Amino acid sequence: MIISDLPVLLKDYAPLSTKKVTWALLYAGQHDHAYTWAQVRRVEQNAKTGALQIIEFTEAIEQQFAEKPQNQFGLFDTHNDDYLLNLGLPPIWLAVIRKLVMRMTC
């Protein structure tokens, strides 16, 4: 019997706010597709919120955004890094979202 799709259980994932053991169920698809998907992602616990997150590496996405021009207002300029991290933003994403700018339409 060949099993092409399997669920993946992670034991001992415990939210930061609790001491109890928690299980997380992830899904792993067909082998080659799963490896391709996983090459640009990792699973980690957010240090601020304790949530289990699947984080996509920023290198591929960062290339899609130019540096923010000095005279343009960024979408998140009014929020400091700590505020964004407390919302659950992974630290590696700070540089990427700082490049996002507001577009003025007429």
C-alpha positions as a Markdown table, in Angstrom:
| # | Residue | x | y | z |
|---|---|---|---|---|
| 1 | Met | 0.0 | 0.0 | 0.0 |
| 2 | Ile | 1.4 | 3.4 | -1.0 |
| 3 | Ile | 0.3 | 6.4 | 1.1 |
| 4 | Ser | 0.7 | 9.6 | -0.8 |
| 5 | Asp | -0.8 | 12.1 | 1.6 |
| 6 | Leu | -0.2 | 12.0 | 5.4 |
| 7 | Pro | -1.2 | 14.2 | 8.3 |
| 8 | Val | 1.8 | 15.3 | 10.5 |
| 9 | Leu | 1.4 | 15.6 | 14.2 |
| 10 | Leu | 3.7 | 17.9 | 16.2 |
| 11 | Lys | 3.8 | 16.9 | 19.9 |
| 12 | Asp | 5.0 | 19.2 | 22.7 |
| 13 | Tyr | 4.1 | 22.4 | 21.0 |
| 14 | Ala | 3.1 | 24.4 | 24.0 |
| 15 | Pro | 1.9 | 28.0 | 23.9 |
| 16 | Leu | 4.1 | 30.4 | 25.8 |
| 17 | Ser | 1.2 | 31.3 | 28.2 |
| 18 | Thr | 0.6 | 27.7 | 29.3 |
| 19 | Lys | 2.6 | 24.8 | 30.7 |
| 20 | Lys | 0.4 | 22.0 | 29.2 |
| 21 | Val | 1.3 | 19.9 | 26.2 |
| 22 | Thr | -0.5 | 20.7 | 23.0 |
| 23 | Trp | -0.7 | 18.8 | 19.7 |
| 24 | Ala | -0.7 | 20.5 | 16.3 |
| 25 | Leu | -2.0 | 18.8 | 13.2 |
| 26 | Leu | -0.4 | 19.7 | 10.0 |
| 27 | Tyr | -1.0 | 18.3 | 6.5 |
| 28 | Ala | 1.7 | 17.0 | 4.3 |
| 29 | Gly | 0.6 | 16.5 | 0.7 |
| 30 | Gln | 2.2 | 14.5 | -2.1 |
| 31 | His | 6.0 | 14.1 | -1.5 |
| 32 | Asp | 7.4 | 16.3 | -4.3 |
| 33 | His | 4.8 | 19.0 | -3.9 |
| 34 | Ala | 5.3 | 19.0 | -0.2 |
| 35 | Tyr | 9.1 | 19.4 | -0.5 |
| 36 | Thr | 8.7 | 22.2 | -3.0 |
| 37 | Trp | 6.2 | 24.0 | -0.7 |
| 38 | Ala | 8.4 | 23.5 | 2.4 |
| 39 | Gln | 11.6 | 24.8 | 0.8 |
| 40 | Val | 10.5 | 28.4 | 1.3 |
| 41 | Arg | 8.7 | 28.0 | 4.6 |
| 42 | Arg | 9.3 | 27.0 | 8.2 |
| 43 | Val | 7.1 | 26.2 | 11.2 |
| 44 | Glu | 7.9 | 28.1 | 14.4 |
| 45 | Gln | 6.4 | 29.4 | 17.5 |
| 46 | Asn | 5.9 | 33.2 | 17.6 |
| 47 | Ala | 8.0 | 34.6 | 20.5 |
| 48 | Lys | 5.5 | 37.4 | 21.3 |
| 49 | Thr | 2.1 | 35.6 | 20.9 |
| 50 | Gly | 3.0 | 32.0 | 21.4 |
| 51 | Ala | 1.1 | 31.0 | 18.3 |
| 52 | Leu | 2.4 | 28.3 | 16.0 |
| 53 | Gln | 3.1 | 29.9 | 12.6 |
| 54 | Ile | 4.0 | 28.7 | 9.2 |
| 55 | Ile | 6.3 | 31.4 | 7.9 |
| 56 | Glu | 7.3 | 32.0 | 4.3 |
| 57 | Phe | 10.9 | 33.1 | 3.8 |
| 58 | Thr | 11.0 | 36.7 | 2.7 |
| 59 | Glu | 13.8 | 36.5 | 0.1 |
| 60 | Ala | 11.5 | 35.6 | -2.8 |
| 61 | Ile | 8.9 | 38.1 | -1.8 |
| 62 | Glu | 11.3 | 40.9 | -0.9 |
| 63 | Gln | 12.6 | 41.0 | -4.5 |
| 64 | Gln | 9.1 | 42.0 | -5.7 |
| 65 | Phe | 9.2 | 45.3 | -3.8 |
| 66 | Ala | 11.4 | 48.2 | -4.6 |
| 67 | Glu | 12.8 | 50.3 | -1.7 |
| 68 | Lys | 10.3 | 52.8 | -0.4 |
| 69 | Pro | 11.0 | 56.2 | -1.9 |
| 70 | Gln | 11.8 | 58.8 | 0.8 |
| 71 | Asn | 8.8 | 61.0 | 0.0 |
| 72 | Gln | 6.2 | 58.2 | 0.1 |
| 73 | Phe | 4.2 | 57.3 | 3.2 |
| 74 | Gly | 4.5 | 53.6 | 4.2 |
| 75 | Leu | 1.4 | 51.7 | 5.2 |
| 76 | Phe | 2.8 | 50.9 | 8.6 |
| 77 | Asp | 4.9 | 54.0 | 9.3 |
| 78 | Thr | 2.6 | 55.0 | 12.2 |
| 79 | His | 3.3 | 51.7 | 14.0 |
| 80 | Asn | 6.6 | 50.8 | 15.7 |
| 81 | Asp | 8.2 | 47.4 | 15.3 |
| 82 | Asp | 7.2 | 46.2 | 18.8 |
| 83 | Tyr | 3.5 | 46.9 | 18.0 |
| 84 | Leu | 3.7 | 44.9 | 14.8 |
| 85 | Leu | 5.5 | 42.0 | 16.5 |
| 86 | Asn | 2.9 | 41.9 | 19.3 |
| 87 | Leu | 0.2 | 41.5 | 16.6 |
| 88 | Gly | 2.0 | 38.3 | 15.5 |
| 89 | Leu | 4.1 | 39.5 | 12.6 |
| 90 | Pro | 7.3 | 37.3 | 12.4 |
| 91 | Pro | 10.4 | 39.4 | 12.8 |
| 92 | Ile | 11.8 | 38.4 | 9.4 |
| 93 | Trp | 8.8 | 40.2 | 7.8 |
| 94 | Leu | 9.5 | 43.6 | 9.3 |
| 95 | Ala | 11.8 | 44.7 | 6.4 |
| 96 | Val | 9.2 | 43.6 | 3.8 |
| 97 | Ile | 6.2 | 45.4 | 5.3 |
| 98 | Arg | 8.2 | 48.5 | 5.8 |
| 99 | Lys | 8.5 | 48.7 | 1.9 |
| 100 | Leu | 4.7 | 48.7 | 1.4 |
| 101 | Val | 3.5 | 52.2 | 0.5 |
| 102 | Met | 0.2 | 53.9 | 0.2 |
| 103 | Arg | -1.0 | 54.5 | -3.3 |
| 104 | Met | -3.0 | 57.6 | -4.0 |
| 105 | Thr | -5.7 | 57.2 | -6.6 |
| 106 | Cys | -7.7 | 60.0 | -8.2 |
